[in-house]
Amino acid sequence: MQLKELIQKIPGAVLYGDGNTEIAAIELDSRACRPQMLFACAKGFVQDGNCYAAAAVRKGADALMTGDPEMLRQETAKEGG
């Protein structure tokens, strides 16, 4: 499914980047990310997935989903992204 199709199904979602990116799976574990995956930067009780966004991209994730875009920008800037 193309990212732009997936985004249409999520109320309030905003797309930054290429909506034609093919997404085959959604992953919550940055260590398991591969190409054609969207990493969902979920905030838990102990860990914040936004802190692992750069790691997910290094593993091959083609897209990121976050509820905290500013935190995501800060974390990826720390990693040089």
C-alpha positions as CSV (number, residue, x, y, z in Angstrom):
1,M,0.0,0.0,0.0
2,Q,1.3,3.5,-0.8
3,L,1.9,5.7,2.2
4,K,-0.6,8.3,1.0
5,E,-3.3,5.6,1.0
6,L,-2.4,4.6,4.5
7,I,-2.4,8.2,5.8
8,Q,-5.9,8.7,4.5
9,K,-7.1,6.1,6.9
10,I,-5.6,7.8,10.0
11,P,-7.7,10.8,11.2
12,G,-5.7,14.0,11.6
13,A,-2.5,12.5,10.0
14,V,-0.2,14.8,8.1
15,L,2.2,13.5,5.4
16,Y,5.7,14.9,5.1
17,G,7.6,13.4,2.2
18,D,6.8,11.1,-0.7
19,G,3.3,9.7,-0.5
20,N,4.1,7.1,-3.2
21,T,6.4,5.2,-0.8
22,E,5.3,1.6,-0.7
23,I,4.6,0.3,2.8
24,A,4.3,-3.4,3.4
25,A,4.2,-3.5,7.2
26,I,4.0,-1.4,10.3
27,E,6.6,-2.1,13.0
28,L,6.8,-1.0,16.7
29,D,10.3,-2.4,17.3
30,S,13.1,-0.3,15.7
31,R,15.4,-3.3,15.7
32,A,13.1,-5.2,13.4
33,C,12.7,-2.5,10.8
34,R,13.4,-3.2,7.2
35,P,12.8,-1.5,3.8
36,Q,9.1,-1.0,3.0
37,M,8.2,-0.7,6.7
38,L,6.7,2.2,8.6
39,F,8.1,2.5,12.2
40,A,5.4,3.7,14.6
41,C,7.1,5.8,17.2
42,A,4.8,4.8,20.1
43,K,5.3,6.4,23.4
44,G,5.1,3.8,26.2
45,F,5.2,4.0,30.0
46,V,9.0,3.5,30.1
47,Q,10.3,4.2,26.6
48,D,9.5,6.7,23.9
49,G,9.6,5.3,20.3
50,N,10.6,8.7,19.0
51,C,14.0,8.1,20.6
52,Y,14.5,5.1,18.3
53,A,13.4,6.8,15.0
54,A,16.9,7.3,13.7
55,A,17.8,3.7,14.5
56,A,14.7,2.5,12.6
57,V,15.7,4.5,9.6
58,R,19.3,3.1,9.8
59,K,17.7,-0.4,9.7
60,G,15.8,0.5,6.6
61,A,12.4,1.9,7.6
62,D,11.0,4.0,4.8
63,A,8.5,5.9,6.9
64,L,7.9,7.1,10.5
65,M,4.7,7.8,12.3
66,T,4.6,9.9,15.4
67,G,2.3,11.8,17.6
68,D,5.1,14.2,18.6
69,P,6.7,15.7,15.5
70,E,8.9,18.1,17.4
71,M,10.4,15.4,19.6
72,L,11.0,13.3,16.4
73,R,12.8,16.3,14.8
74,Q,15.0,16.7,17.9
75,E,15.9,13.0,18.1
76,T,16.7,12.7,14.4
77,A,18.8,15.9,14.5
78,K,20.9,14.4,17.3
79,E,21.6,11.5,15.0
80,G,22.5,13.8,12.1
81,G,19.3,13.1,10.2
